[in-house]
């Protein structure tokens, strides 16, 4: 395989790779000394409502693939909301603007139930492939759509597929967002740095280990079809929570309605919540609530 000169990183001068590495970095930890109301650990459940945009993002129009996404709104979100209500838990839903336009009542029902709706791209595009002008325009447009539909301006972003360009952070700063939830430099909340300078934006870190898609997503046209038994996924998620609880930290879980919302997979979520709620000192909260609390506590510690 031939590697073009631009990709020959071993030829780069130190100044070049240092500039790349230092563009977006993890700053000070924002893990609070104690969570709200004296809780030992915080739990942030999140749902990326990608629905049909998982197909549309690639310019595809297969009714079969689109129906797989449609399941997310038609069946899964109501099923998830019902479970959350029964356990009196608030969560965060990250919604592409196109999905919000397709299902405005879904987003209003999420807000009416006390949950959060956050930014999640325009059409689940890969923002690192976009020119700066397009990425900025789409991010601002998406926020406007969500605000128009829900009546609430989103304060946080999770980029589509956790993609992050050289410009994403600066756009989020321009929008004065409270937090991002797309990066993976820690288990705990931290402040984002841009070119070595504090930004004031809180990162609520994600990880593929704490995501349902790598274990359960299936594409019939792909030669590689990862699949893990729901019972095994549940054990992984439990272990991740146990670690967060032991360390007095944050357990943040990413799920997708069209993936987790099926009957055999809702067992994972239901049993995980019941397992966590056996602990009396756990705080379930939206991403907005956790970011706001961390910021307030960090200010008190200065």
NORLIN-V320623 format. One record per helix or strand of 3 or more residues. SS is the DSSP state (a for helix, b for strand). FROM is the first residue (numbers start at 0). TO is the last residue. If there is no record, write none. Layout:
ss:SS from:FROM to:TO
ss:SS from:FROM to:TO
//
This chain:
ss:a from:4 to:6
ss:a from:8 to:10
ss:a from:13 to:21
ss:b from:23 to:28
ss:a from:35 to:37
ss:b from:40 to:47
ss:a from:52 to:55
ss:a from:62 to:85
ss:b from:91 to:94
ss:a from:96 to:101
ss:a from:103 to:111
ss:b from:115 to:118
ss:a from:126 to:128
ss:a from:131 to:149
ss:a from:159 to:161
ss:a from:167 to:173
ss:b from:189 to:193
ss:b from:196 to:202
ss:a from:207 to:209
ss:a from:212 to:215
ss:a from:229 to:246
ss:b from:249 to:254
ss:a from:256 to:259
ss:a from:262 to:275
ss:b from:281 to:283
ss:a from:286 to:300
//
